Amino acid sequence: MNKAIVLSSGGVDSTTALALAVNQFGKDNVLSLSFFYGQKHDKELKAAENVADYYGVSHKLFDIKQFLAYSNCSLLTRSTKEVKEGSYDEQLKAKKEDDILETYVPFRNGLLLSIAATIGMSVAENDKVYIYLGNHADDAAGNAYADCSMQFVKAIGEAIKLGTYNKVEIKSPFVNFNKAQIVEKGLSLGVPYELTWSCYKGGEKPCGKCGTCIDRINAFKINGLNDPTMKE
């Protein structure tokens, strides 16, 4: 039986991807992977664990913070920067042409996909393993996150196929979706979005002001709902 590995951040996109994987392969053939890379909080990691428990899939957490030891990305504990508030659209309009968003974690998807490919090759045996990645069109817009673009995923996908004798393959089910369309798909699958966490700040509840909060609030609003994590 073919298997699936889902890169799970505990947020909307990866949780919806996990739901798709479970729906296609069954919970016994799905592995959820999460990564601590030095984030300022562990809320998303706890969310990923809760989501995995909900679906009854195996879940593994890896500590890879040493690979980001030289980064000053604003999401990291060691960063000298604060997470900016405001929508991604506003941030993209404000940045200069060659600037990189301060929430971009250097080559994160490349690193995570490479680790997942190694694990996939190790568990594949005679089966094929599909790595589910929750990247979507909004992430790639304006080159906000270069390692979420269709070009990047296609290129690294080819490298992974070559390097694993075609045993491991990337699936990006939302590459042509925006966040609202992902939520729409997830709602049809009964995804427990109340268990997810997207906010870049680690408070008792989401801040509602950072780019990722604003994106998901709007995505639920477009679907006629309030973000279930924003309840009082």
C-alpha positions in Angstrom: 0.0 0.0 0.0 1.3 3.4 -0.9 2.0 5.8 1.9 1.9 9.6 2.6 4.1 11.9 4.7 2.5 15.2 5.6 4.6 18.2 6.5 2.4 19.5 9.3 2.7 23.0 10.8 -0.5 22.8 12.7 -2.1 25.5 10.5 -4.9 25.6 8.0 -3.1 24.5 4.9 -1.1 21.5 6.2 -4.1 20.3 8.3 -6.3 20.3 5.2 -3.5 18.5 3.3 -3.4 15.9 6.2 -7.2 15.4 5.8 -6.8 14.8 2.1 -4.0 12.3 2.7 -6.0 10.4 5.3 -9.0 10.4 3.0 -6.9 8.9 0.2 -4.5 6.5 2.0 -6.1 5.7 5.3 -4.8 6.8 8.7 -2.5 3.8 9.1 -0.6 4.8 6.0 -0.1 8.4 6.9 2.8 9.9 8.8 2.7 13.5 10.1 6.0 15.3 10.5 6.6 18.6 12.4 9.7 20.5 13.0 11.0 22.8 15.8 13.4 25.2 14.0 13.7 27.8 16.8 10.2 29.4 16.7 9.3 32.0 19.3 6.5 29.7 20.5 5.4 26.1 20.4 1.7 26.7 19.8 1.8 25.4 16.2 3.7 22.3 17.3 1.1 21.5 19.9 -1.6 22.1 17.3 0.1 19.7 14.9 0.1 17.0 17.6 -3.5 17.6 18.4 -4.5 17.3 14.8 -2.5 14.1 14.4 -4.3 12.7 17.5 -7.6 13.7 16.0 -7.0 11.8 12.8 -5.2 8.9 14.5 -2.0 9.1 12.5 1.6 8.7 13.6 3.3 11.9 14.4 7.0 12.7 14.7 8.6 16.0 15.9 12.2 16.8 14.9 14.5 19.5 16.3 16.3 21.2 13.5 17.0 24.6 15.1 20.7 24.3 14.5 20.2 24.7 10.8 18.7 28.2 11.4 21.4 29.3 13.9 22.6 32.1 11.6 19.2 33.4 10.5 17.6 36.6 11.8 14.1 35.7 10.6 11.6 37.4 12.8 9.8 34.2 13.6 12.9 32.8 15.5 13.6 33.1 19.2 17.1 34.4 18.6 15.9 37.1 16.2 16.4 40.8 16.9 13.2 41.6 14.9 9.6 41.7 15.9 6.9 40.1 13.8 5.3 42.9 11.7 1.6 43.4 11.8 -0.6 44.0 8.7 -1.6 41.9 5.8 0.8 40.3 3.4 -0.5 42.5 0.6 0.4 45.6 2.7 3.9 44.2 3.5 4.6 43.3 -0.1 3.6 46.7 -1.3 5.8 48.3 1.3 9.0 46.3 0.6 11.6 47.3 -2.0 12.0 45.1 -5.1 14.9 43.1 -3.7 13.7 42.9 -0.1 12.7 39.6 1.4 9.8 39.4 3.9 11.1 39.1 7.4 8.9 36.1 8.1 10.6 34.1 5.4 12.5 31.2 7.0 15.6 30.6 4.8 15.0 27.6 2.4 12.7 26.0 5.0 10.6 24.0 2.5 13.8 22.8 0.8 15.1 21.6 4.1 11.9 20.0 5.3 11.2 18.3 2.0 14.7 16.8 1.9 14.3 15.4 5.4 10.9 14.0 4.5 12.4 12.4 1.3 15.0 10.7 3.4 12.3 9.3 5.8 10.1 8.4 2.8 12.9 6.5 1.2 13.6 4.7 4.5 10.0 3.5 4.9 9.1 3.0 1.3 10.4 -0.6 0.8 8.3 -1.7 -2.1 5.7 1.1 -1.8 5.6 4.6 -3.1 5.6 7.5 -0.7 3.9 10.9 -1.4 5.0 14.0 0.6 2.1 16.3 1.1 3.0 20.0 1.1 0.4 22.7 1.9 1.9 25.5 -0.2 -0.6 27.6 -2.1 -1.0 30.4 -4.6 -1.1 33.2 -1.9 2.2 32.1 -0.5 3.9 32.4 -3.9 2.2 35.7 -4.9 4.7 38.6 -5.3 7.5 36.1 -4.6 6.6 36.4 -0.9 8.0 33.0 -0.2 10.2 31.7 -2.9 10.3 28.1 -1.7 6.5 27.9 -2.0 6.4 28.7 -5.7 5.3 26.3 -8.3 8.7 26.5 -10.0 10.5 25.7 -6.7 8.3 22.7 -5.8 8.5 21.3 -9.4 12.3 21.6 -9.4 12.9 20.0 -5.9 10.2 17.5 -6.7 12.2 16.3 -9.7 15.4 16.1 -7.7 13.6 14.0 -5.0 12.2 11.6 -7.6 15.7 11.2 -9.1 17.4 10.8 -5.8 14.9 8.2 -4.5 14.6 6.0 -7.6 11.1 7.4 -8.1 9.9 6.0 -4.8 9.2 9.4 -3.2 7.1 12.2 -4.9 5.8 15.6 -3.8 2.1 16.3 -3.8 1.0 20.0 -3.7 -2.8 19.8 -3.8 -3.3 23.5 -3.2 -0.7 25.0 -5.6 -3.5 26.7 -7.6 -5.7 27.4 -4.5 -5.9 30.6 -2.4 -6.5 30.3 1.3 -10.3 30.7 1.1 -10.5 27.8 -1.4 -8.4 25.7 1.0 -10.8 26.4 3.8 -13.7 25.6 1.5 -12.2 22.3 0.7 -11.4 21.6 4.3 -14.9 22.4 5.4 -16.2 19.8 3.0 -13.9 17.3 4.6 -14.9 18.2 8.1 -11.4 19.5 9.1 -11.2 20.5 12.8 -9.9 24.0 12.2 -10.6 24.8 15.9 -7.5 22.6 16.7 -5.2 24.5 14.3 -2.9 27.5 15.0 -1.5 30.0 12.5 -0.6 33.1 14.5 3.0 34.1 14.5 2.7 35.2 18.1 2.3 32.7 20.9 -0.3 34.3 23.1 -3.3 32.7 24.7 -5.3 33.3 21.5 -4.3 34.5 18.0 -3.4 38.2 17.8 -5.6 38.8 14.7 -3.1 41.4 13.4 -0.1 39.5 11.9 -0.2 38.6 8.2 -1.1 34.9 8.7 -3.9 35.8 11.2 -5.4 38.3 8.8 -5.2 35.8 5.9 -7.0 33.0 7.7 -9.7 35.4 9.2 -10.5 36.6 5.7 -10.5 33.0 4.3 -13.1 32.0 6.8 -15.1 35.2 6.3 -15.2 34.5 2.5 -16.7 31.1 3.4 -19.3 32.8 5.6 -17.7 31.8 8.9 -15.7 33.3 11.7 -12.3 31.8 12.4 -13.0 29.2 15.1 -9.7 30.0 16.9 -10.7 33.7 17.4 -13.6 33.0 19.7 -13.6 34.8 23.1 
